[in-house]
Amino acid sequence: MDRLTWKPGPYSSHGGYAGGVHLFGIHYRTVRADPAYFLTTELPGFGRTRQWKHDDIEVLKDKAEKVLDNWLKLVGA
């Protein structure tokens, strides 16, 4: 079940929203040697320093869903 809605942003980025609240961002690489995209989250407890990288944007969208599910379990939702 997809809880996140993805909207395109500037510079090949995508924002992941749940109920209109921005929780995740997928951005195009900043270092040439890195995979094509990286995922960041706005969830409390993660900070923007936590990143996941992959060449396939769909893999990162799935990762965001899993991170959100785990976070919701952690906070007891």
C-alpha positions as CSV (number, residue, x, y, z in Angstrom):
1,M,0.0,0.0,0.0
2,D,1.5,3.3,-1.1
3,R,1.1,5.9,1.6
4,L,3.2,8.5,-0.2
5,T,2.3,10.7,-3.1
6,W,5.3,11.9,-5.3
7,K,5.4,15.3,-6.9
8,P,8.1,16.5,-9.3
9,G,10.3,19.4,-8.1
10,P,13.1,21.5,-9.5
11,Y,16.4,20.0,-10.8
12,S,15.1,16.5,-11.4
13,S,13.9,16.1,-7.7
14,H,10.8,14.5,-6.4
15,G,9.0,15.2,-3.1
16,G,7.3,12.5,-1.1
17,Y,4.1,13.6,0.7
18,A,1.8,12.0,3.1
19,G,-1.5,13.9,3.7
20,G,0.1,17.0,2.2
21,V,3.1,16.9,4.5
22,H,6.5,16.8,2.9
23,L,8.4,13.8,4.4
24,F,10.9,12.6,1.7
25,G,12.9,14.0,-1.1
26,I,14.6,12.2,-4.0
27,H,17.3,14.3,-5.6
28,Y,19.7,13.9,-8.5
29,R,23.2,13.1,-7.6
30,T,25.7,15.8,-6.6
31,V,28.8,13.8,-7.0
32,R,29.5,12.3,-10.4
33,A,30.8,8.9,-9.0
34,D,27.6,8.4,-6.9
35,P,24.5,6.5,-8.1
36,A,22.0,8.7,-10.1
37,Y,19.6,9.6,-7.2
38,F,19.6,9.9,-3.4
39,L,16.7,9.8,-0.9
40,T,16.5,12.0,2.2
41,T,13.8,12.2,4.8
42,E,12.2,14.9,7.0
43,L,11.0,12.3,9.6
44,P,12.0,13.2,13.2
45,G,14.9,11.2,14.4
46,F,16.6,10.8,11.0
47,G,17.9,14.3,10.2
48,R,18.9,15.2,6.7
49,T,22.3,13.5,7.0
50,R,20.7,10.1,6.5
51,Q,20.7,9.3,2.8
52,W,20.0,6.2,0.6
53,K,21.4,6.1,-2.9
54,H,20.4,4.1,-6.0
55,D,20.3,4.5,-9.8
56,D,16.6,3.5,-10.0
57,I,14.2,6.1,-8.6
58,E,11.5,3.5,-8.1
59,V,13.8,1.5,-5.7
60,L,14.1,4.7,-3.6
61,K,10.4,5.3,-3.6
62,D,9.9,1.7,-2.3
63,K,12.6,2.4,0.3
64,A,10.8,5.5,1.5
65,E,7.6,3.5,2.0
66,K,9.5,1.0,4.1
67,V,11.2,3.7,6.1
68,L,7.8,5.4,6.8
69,D,6.3,2.0,7.8
70,N,9.2,1.3,10.2
71,W,9.0,4.9,11.6
72,L,5.3,4.6,12.2
73,K,5.8,1.3,14.1
74,L,8.5,3.0,16.2
75,V,6.2,5.8,17.3
76,G,3.4,3.4,17.9
77,A,1.0,4.4,15.1
